[in-house]
Amino acid sequence: MKIEPKSAFVEENSHVSSPEPILLFISAHYEGLWYATHRLGGCETARLVDRCVELLLRDRCLTRRTRIMLKQILDVISLENVDDPALPYMEHFAAIDPLDPVVEEICLLSDGLRHAFEGSNATITREAMA
């Protein structure tokens, strides 16, 4: 009897996206990205950046978990959930002066992370997270 290596319990990745563009972006902008997420989401969100980087370096591919983390980070820096009173983002966002140069940097980081996703052939839509 021959045992097949495939299992119903193992997720098959028919298309594995390269994390290279994302790793290049994060390595070039790590401090700014960490600071922006900290300003907009607090310590917990900044730790999310650290954990995501660790997983990307360890796995060397975009897993479902890292995609979710990157989507959460992108949501924070692109102000997706800033109006949700159940989340702490509104308080952090309100503390930033609109004329502060950090606002422009956050916008550039948001655009850059979105472009890095596109360069990795990954998708950041909610459907891709399912």
C-alpha positions as a Markdown table, in Angstrom:
| # | Residue | x | y | z |
|---|---|---|---|---|
| 1 | Met | 0.0 | 0.0 | 0.0 |
| 2 | Lys | 1.4 | 3.3 | -1.0 |
| 3 | Ile | 0.8 | 6.4 | 1.1 |
| 4 | Glu | 0.1 | 9.6 | -0.7 |
| 5 | Pro | 2.0 | 12.6 | 0.7 |
| 6 | Lys | -1.0 | 14.8 | 0.4 |
| 7 | Ser | -3.4 | 15.1 | 3.3 |
| 8 | Ala | -6.7 | 16.7 | 3.7 |
| 9 | Phe | -5.2 | 18.5 | 6.7 |
| 10 | Val | -2.4 | 20.2 | 4.9 |
| 11 | Glu | -3.1 | 23.4 | 3.1 |
| 12 | Glu | -1.9 | 23.3 | -0.5 |
| 13 | Asn | -0.4 | 26.5 | -1.8 |
| 14 | Ser | -0.8 | 26.4 | -5.6 |
| 15 | His | 0.3 | 29.9 | -5.8 |
| 16 | Val | 2.9 | 31.1 | -3.3 |
| 17 | Ser | 3.7 | 34.8 | -3.5 |
| 18 | Ser | 7.2 | 36.1 | -3.1 |
| 19 | Pro | 7.7 | 38.2 | 0.0 |
| 20 | Glu | 10.7 | 39.9 | -1.6 |
| 21 | Pro | 9.0 | 43.2 | -2.5 |
| 22 | Ile | 7.4 | 43.4 | 1.0 |
| 23 | Leu | 10.7 | 42.5 | 2.7 |
| 24 | Leu | 12.6 | 45.1 | 0.7 |
| 25 | Phe | 10.0 | 47.8 | 1.5 |
| 26 | Ile | 9.9 | 46.9 | 5.2 |
| 27 | Ser | 13.7 | 46.7 | 5.5 |
| 28 | Ala | 14.0 | 50.2 | 3.9 |
| 29 | His | 11.2 | 51.7 | 5.9 |
| 30 | Tyr | 11.0 | 49.7 | 9.1 |
| 31 | Glu | 11.6 | 52.5 | 11.5 |
| 32 | Gly | 9.0 | 54.8 | 9.8 |
| 33 | Leu | 6.5 | 52.0 | 9.6 |
| 34 | Trp | 7.0 | 51.0 | 13.2 |
| 35 | Tyr | 6.7 | 54.6 | 14.4 |
| 36 | Ala | 3.6 | 55.2 | 12.2 |
| 37 | Thr | 1.8 | 52.2 | 13.5 |
| 38 | His | 2.7 | 53.1 | 17.0 |
| 39 | Arg | 1.4 | 56.6 | 16.6 |
| 40 | Leu | -1.9 | 55.4 | 15.0 |
| 41 | Gly | -2.4 | 52.2 | 16.9 |
| 42 | Gly | -0.3 | 52.1 | 20.0 |
| 43 | Cys | 2.2 | 49.5 | 21.3 |
| 44 | Glu | 0.1 | 46.5 | 20.2 |
| 45 | Thr | 0.1 | 47.6 | 16.6 |
| 46 | Ala | 3.8 | 48.3 | 16.6 |
| 47 | Arg | 4.4 | 44.8 | 18.0 |
| 48 | Leu | 2.3 | 43.5 | 15.1 |
| 49 | Val | 4.9 | 45.0 | 12.7 |
| 50 | Asp | 7.7 | 43.2 | 14.6 |
| 51 | Arg | 5.9 | 39.9 | 14.6 |
| 52 | Cys | 5.0 | 40.1 | 11.0 |
| 53 | Val | 8.6 | 40.8 | 10.0 |
| 54 | Glu | 9.8 | 37.8 | 12.1 |
| 55 | Leu | 7.3 | 35.5 | 10.3 |
| 56 | Leu | 8.2 | 36.8 | 6.9 |
| 57 | Leu | 11.9 | 36.2 | 7.6 |
| 58 | Arg | 11.3 | 32.8 | 9.0 |
| 59 | Asp | 8.8 | 31.5 | 6.4 |
| 60 | Arg | 10.3 | 33.3 | 3.3 |
| 61 | Cys | 6.8 | 33.3 | 1.8 |
| 62 | Leu | 3.5 | 35.1 | 2.3 |
| 63 | Thr | 1.4 | 32.8 | 4.4 |
| 64 | Arg | -2.3 | 33.4 | 5.2 |
| 65 | Arg | -1.2 | 34.6 | 8.6 |
| 66 | Thr | 1.3 | 37.2 | 7.3 |
| 67 | Arg | -1.2 | 38.4 | 4.8 |
| 68 | Ile | -3.7 | 39.0 | 7.6 |
| 69 | Met | -1.0 | 40.8 | 9.6 |
| 70 | Leu | 0.0 | 43.0 | 6.7 |
| 71 | Lys | -3.6 | 43.8 | 6.0 |
| 72 | Gln | -4.1 | 44.9 | 9.6 |
| 73 | Ile | -1.0 | 47.0 | 9.4 |
| 74 | Leu | -2.1 | 48.6 | 6.2 |
| 75 | Asp | -5.6 | 49.2 | 7.6 |
| 76 | Val | -4.1 | 51.1 | 10.5 |
| 77 | Ile | -1.7 | 53.3 | 8.5 |
| 78 | Ser | -4.4 | 54.0 | 5.8 |
| 79 | Leu | -6.9 | 54.9 | 8.5 |
| 80 | Glu | -9.4 | 52.3 | 7.5 |
| 81 | Asn | -10.8 | 51.8 | 11.0 |
| 82 | Val | -10.1 | 55.2 | 12.5 |
| 83 | Asp | -13.8 | 56.0 | 12.9 |
| 84 | Asp | -14.6 | 52.7 | 14.8 |
| 85 | Pro | -15.2 | 53.8 | 18.5 |
| 86 | Ala | -14.7 | 50.2 | 19.6 |
| 87 | Leu | -11.0 | 50.4 | 18.5 |
| 88 | Pro | -8.3 | 52.6 | 20.0 |
| 89 | Tyr | -7.3 | 54.1 | 16.7 |
| 90 | Met | -9.6 | 57.1 | 16.9 |
| 91 | Glu | -7.9 | 58.3 | 20.1 |
| 92 | His | -4.4 | 58.0 | 18.6 |
| 93 | Phe | -5.5 | 59.6 | 15.3 |
| 94 | Ala | -7.1 | 62.6 | 17.1 |
| 95 | Ala | -3.8 | 63.3 | 18.9 |
| 96 | Ile | -2.0 | 64.0 | 15.7 |
| 97 | Asp | -1.9 | 67.5 | 14.4 |
| 98 | Pro | -3.0 | 67.5 | 10.7 |
| 99 | Leu | 0.0 | 69.8 | 9.9 |
| 100 | Asp | 2.5 | 67.5 | 11.5 |
| 101 | Pro | 4.9 | 66.2 | 8.8 |
| 102 | Val | 4.2 | 62.7 | 10.1 |
| 103 | Val | 0.9 | 62.8 | 8.3 |
| 104 | Glu | 2.6 | 62.9 | 4.9 |
| 105 | Glu | 5.1 | 60.2 | 5.9 |
| 106 | Ile | 2.2 | 57.9 | 7.0 |
| 107 | Cys | 0.5 | 58.5 | 3.6 |
| 108 | Leu | 3.7 | 57.6 | 1.8 |
| 109 | Leu | 4.2 | 54.5 | 3.9 |
| 110 | Ser | 0.6 | 53.4 | 3.2 |
| 111 | Asp | 1.1 | 53.8 | -0.6 |
| 112 | Gly | 4.5 | 52.1 | -0.4 |
| 113 | Leu | 3.2 | 49.1 | 1.4 |
| 114 | Arg | 0.2 | 48.8 | -1.0 |
| 115 | His | 2.7 | 48.9 | -3.9 |
| 116 | Ala | 4.9 | 46.3 | -2.3 |
| 117 | Phe | 1.9 | 44.0 | -2.0 |
| 118 | Glu | 1.2 | 44.5 | -5.7 |
| 119 | Gly | 4.9 | 43.8 | -6.5 |
| 120 | Ser | 4.7 | 40.5 | -4.6 |
| 121 | Asn | 1.7 | 39.4 | -6.7 |
| 122 | Ala | -0.3 | 39.1 | -3.5 |
| 123 | Thr | -3.7 | 40.4 | -3.0 |
| 124 | Ile | -4.8 | 42.4 | 0.0 |
| 125 | Thr | -8.6 | 42.1 | -0.4 |
| 126 | Arg | -10.7 | 40.5 | 2.3 |
| 127 | Glu | -11.5 | 37.7 | -0.1 |
| 128 | Ala | -7.8 | 36.7 | -0.2 |
| 129 | Met | -7.8 | 36.4 | 3.6 |
| 130 | Ala | -10.5 | 33.7 | 3.6 |
